[in-house]
Amino acid sequence: MVGGAIALVTRLIRRRLGQELPEEIKSRLSQLPLPVLEDLSEALLDFRSLGNLEQWLASHGNAS
């Protein structure tokens, strides 16, 4: 289930930002637990740049 959530969030971010994600970001996403991925799926609607994603991961990426 987490694998499907990771794939979906990755696709949504790619579509929102209009660019492929760097491997380092993909790796970080793959380590997020499901509740954090769910939060990210809502937050990404406000992202305007890769920097927004990086900031979000910096503040939420270690949550479990």
C-alpha positions as CSV (number, residue, x, y, z in Angstrom):
1,M,0.0,0.0,0.0
2,V,2.8,2.4,0.8
3,G,4.4,1.6,-2.6
4,G,1.3,2.7,-4.4
5,A,1.1,5.9,-2.3
6,I,4.7,6.7,-3.1
7,A,4.1,6.2,-6.8
8,L,0.9,8.4,-6.7
9,V,2.5,11.2,-4.8
10,T,5.5,11.1,-7.0
11,R,3.3,11.4,-10.1
12,L,1.3,14.2,-8.6
13,I,4.4,16.2,-7.7
14,R,5.9,15.7,-11.1
15,R,2.7,16.9,-12.7
16,R,2.4,19.9,-10.4
17,L,6.0,21.0,-10.8
18,G,6.3,20.0,-14.5
19,Q,9.7,18.3,-14.0
20,E,11.2,15.0,-13.1
21,L,12.2,14.6,-9.5
22,P,15.9,14.2,-8.6
23,E,16.9,10.7,-7.4
24,E,17.7,12.1,-4.0
25,I,14.1,13.4,-3.6
26,K,12.6,10.1,-4.8
27,S,14.8,8.3,-2.3
28,R,13.5,10.5,0.5
29,L,9.9,10.0,-0.6
30,S,10.3,6.3,-0.5
31,Q,11.3,6.4,3.2
32,L,8.2,8.3,4.3
33,P,5.5,6.5,6.3
34,L,2.0,6.4,5.0
35,P,0.6,9.1,7.3
36,V,3.3,11.5,6.1
37,L,2.7,10.7,2.5
38,E,-1.0,11.4,3.0
39,D,-0.1,14.9,4.5
40,L,2.2,15.5,1.5
41,S,-0.5,14.6,-1.0
42,E,-2.5,17.6,0.4
43,A,0.4,20.0,0.8
44,L,1.7,19.5,-2.7
45,L,-1.3,21.3,-4.1
46,D,0.3,24.5,-2.8
47,F,3.8,23.8,-4.2
48,R,5.1,26.2,-6.9
49,S,8.7,24.9,-7.1
50,L,11.0,22.0,-6.1
51,G,12.2,24.3,-3.3
52,N,8.8,24.1,-1.8
53,L,8.9,20.3,-1.8
54,E,12.4,20.4,-0.3
55,Q,11.3,22.7,2.5
56,W,8.3,20.5,3.3
57,L,10.5,17.4,3.4
58,A,13.0,19.2,5.7
59,S,10.2,20.0,8.2
60,H,8.1,16.8,7.8
61,G,10.5,14.2,6.4
62,N,11.5,12.8,9.8
63,A,8.0,12.4,11.1
64,S,6.8,8.8,11.6
